[in-house]
């Protein structure tokens, strides 16, 4: 049985989508969701989905590494950042080398880095008059959005598209391709 752990900071729509994708897959188990935002809607989604959710603060994550120790006990095959906004400390990267992946709502290296998430990314795509956007699924390293790219999927951006229009197109790509990519990584492992 392959074990995955998800990290999220916000609404958790990708968490829910991934959970539903693997719900009837007896070879994959979601061991839990780790959330750094006590007000995030993902917590409610986890309750509805019956997935354990661990809410934590910066000190537990960075300074005393309580979360790292909890992850070591779970020993996941894959850690999936699904809308998680904090930089992953190097101790986690070393401990789980090539086992932490992220999804970014743009075609990296464009529109990546600290502070580039969610609607900020889509607004930047529109303001820069890009002809396409999409998603990038990548391994996580010590820098925001700079890890090795696993997969990119593109969508057209029309001159009349708003940031909300781009967001809708990108979300559709996330929901379709992120769970498939996770499954592919787990099978290749």
N, C-alpha and C positions, 0 to 999 in steps of 0.2 A: 504494500500500500504506500503510495506517494503522499507525503504530507506537505501542505502548503499553509503559509501564514500570510495574511494580508495586512497592510498598513494603510490607513486612511486618515484624512483630516477634515473632510467635508460631508457632503450629502450621502456618499456611499453608493451612487448609482452603479459604478463599475463593480463594487463589492457584491451588490445584489445580482448583477448580471453574471459574474463569475460563479457565484454560489449556485445560481439556477442552472448554469451550464454543466457543472459537475455534480449536481444533486443526485442523479441516478447512475453515476460512474463509480462503481465499486472499487476502482483502483486508485481513486484520489480522495483525500480527506482534507477538508479545511479545518485546521486545528484551532483557528481563532483569528480575530481581528484586533490589531493594536491601533489605538487612536490617541492622538495628542491634543484633541480638542474636546473638552467636556460638554460643549454645546453642539457638537456635530450631529447631524441627522443620521449618520451611519450607525450610531449607537442604537437608535430606535429600529433601524432596518435589521440590525443583528438580533435584536430581541424577537422581531417578527420571524426571522429566518431560523432562529434557534442556534445561532452561532455565538460562542463565547466572545465577549468584547472586553478588552483590557484598556482602560483609560489611564494615561500616564502623563507625568509632567517632565519638564526639561531636565531636572536633576536626576530622575530615575533613568532617563535616556542617555544623557551625556556624562554626568559627573560620577555617579556611583555604579553605573552600568547594570542596574537591576534588570532592565529589559534585555540586555545582552545575555545575562545569565538565564533568564526565562526562555529565551530563544534557544540557548544551548541545551536546555532540558528537553525542549520539544524536538530539536534536531530536524528542522524542516528540510525537505528536498529543494524547496524554492520559497523565497520571500518575495512577495509581489507588492510593490508600491502602487496603490490604486488611488491616486489623488492625495498623496502624502507630501506635505510641503517642507519638511525639515531636511536639512542636509544629513546624510548618514555618516556617522563618525567612522574613522579609519579602522577602529577596533572591530566593528561589525563587518566591514569590507574584508579584513584579513580573515576573520573567523568563518565567514560564509562566502569565500572567494567564488565568483562566477555562479552564485546562487541567489543574487538579489537583482530583480529587474524592475524597471519603471516604464510607465507610458507617459509620453509627452504629447500635448495636443497641437503639434506643428511638425514640420519637416526639419528636424535638426540637421545642421547646426543653426539654422535660422530660428530666431525667436525663442532661444533657450537661455538658461542661466538663472541666477538668483532673482526672484521677484516676477519671473515670467511663468505664469500659470493661469489657467482658466480664461476668463473673459479678457484679461490683459493681453494674452497671446492673440486671440481672435481680433481684438481691436488693432493690434500692431499689424496683423496680416492685411486688414482692410486699409489702414492708413498708408501702408507701403505699396498698395495697389498690386499685391501679389496675384498671379493668375492661378495658383494652386496652393493648397494647404494639405493637411492630413494628420497622420499620427506617426510617431516614432516609438517603437518598443526597443529598449536598450538595457544593457547591463549597467549596474550602478558602480561608479567609482567614487573617489573622494571629492569630485567636483560636480556641481549641478549640471546635469544633462550632457555630460561629456563621455559617458561610457560607450563601449562598443555597441554599434547598432545591430540589432537582431533582425528587425523588420520595419519597413516603412510602407505605408499605404496612402495613396494620394486621392484628393478630390479637387474638382474644379472650383475656383472662386470666380464668380461672375462680377463684372464691373458694378452691378446693381446690388450685390450682396452686402448686407450689414454684418456687424460682428455676431449678432444673434443668428443670422443665416449660416455663417461659417461654423458657429458652435454646433448648430443642429447637424450639419454635414459631418463634422468631426466626431460628434457623439455616436452617430450611426456607425462610423468606422470603428470606433472603440468597442462598441457592443458586439460587433460582428467578429473583429479580428483579435482582440486581446485574449479572450478565453481560448480561441483556437491556437494561438501562439503559445500560451501557457501549456496547453495539452501537448503540443509538439515538443517543447523543451523537456517536459517530464518524460515523454516517451523516449527521447534521445539520450536521457541521462542514464 
